[in-house]
Amino acid sequence: MQMSRYSYVLMAMQGTSYCDSARDSYYLIKRNYKRFEIVKSMGNEFNTLGKLFYTLTVSTICYIIMIRVSFFAESITESIIPFVSFVIISYTIGSLCVGMYG
C-alpha cells in the first residue's frame, strides 16, 4: 500500500509530524486492511468504467460525425481504420483524464 500517501493525508488532517502520522497510518491500515482493499478495488472498477464510458462516447460521436458530415462521408471509403484510431486516441485521452483522479 502507499503508506506515505496516507501519512501525508493524516498529517494534513491532524496537524501532527510525519513520523507520528506514518505510525498512525500504519496501524490504521493494519486494523482496516480489508476495508482499504475493498475501497481500492472499487476505485479501480470506477476508473475502468470511466475510461470505457469516455472511450465509447467519444468514439461514437466521432463515428457519427464521420458518417453524417458530407465532407468526410465523400472522402473516406473505408471507415474501420479511422474508427479504430478514434478508439485508440479516445482511450488514451480517457486514461489520462481518469488517471488524474485515481
N, C-alpha and C positions, 0 to 999 in steps of 0.2 A: 504494500500500500504506500501511498505517498504521505508518509508521516510528516515530512517537513511542511507540506501544504496545509495539513490540518493544524500543525503547530503555529503557523502564521495566522490561521483563522482564529485559533484560541487566543493568541497573543493580541490580536486586534480587538477581540470581543471582551477579554477580561483585563487587558492592560498589564499583564504580567511579563516577566522576562522570557526570552526564547527558551532557555533551559527548563524553566518551570512549565511552560506551555508544551514543550516537547514531551516531558514526562507525563503531563496530564493527557495529552492526545494519545500517547502510547497506551495508557491504561484505559482510556475511553474506547479505543479501537479494540483492545484486548477483551473488554467486557461486552462489547456490542459487535463482535466480528460478523455474525450472521446478518445483522441489520445493515451494516456497511456494505456487505457483498450484495444483498438484495437491492439496495438503493443504487449501487454501482451498475448492476446488471440491468435494472430498469432504465437508468440513464443511457446505457449503451443501446438498448432497444429503441428508445425515443430518438436518439441520434440517427440510428439506421432508418427509422420511419421518416424522419425529417429529410434525410438525403434522398430516399425513394420518392417522397412527395415532390420535392423540388425538381428532381430529375424528370419525373413523369409529367409534371405541369409544364415545365419549360420546353421539353421535347414535343409535347402535344401542341403547344401554342406555335412553336416553330414549324412543325409539320403542317398545321392548318394554314399558316401564312404562306408556306411554300406551295401548297396546293391551290389556294384561293387567289393569290395575287398573280395577275396575268403575266407580269414580267418574269417571275420565277417559274410559273407553270409552262411558259413557252420555251424557256432556255434550259430547263432541266428535263432530261429524258429519263434518267434512272434516279428514283427517289430514295432508294435504300442507303446509298453511300452518304448523302447529306444527313439523312435521319440518324444514322449510326454516329456520325460526327457530332450531331446535336446532343445525342445521349451521352457521349463521352465528355464533351465540354460541359454540359449541364451537371453531370455527376461530379466532375472536378470542382466546379464552382460551388455546388451544393455542399460538398465535403468541406471546402474551405470555410463557407459561411456557418455551417452547423458546428464545425470544429472549434470555432471561437467560443462557443458556449459549453462545450463538452469537457 
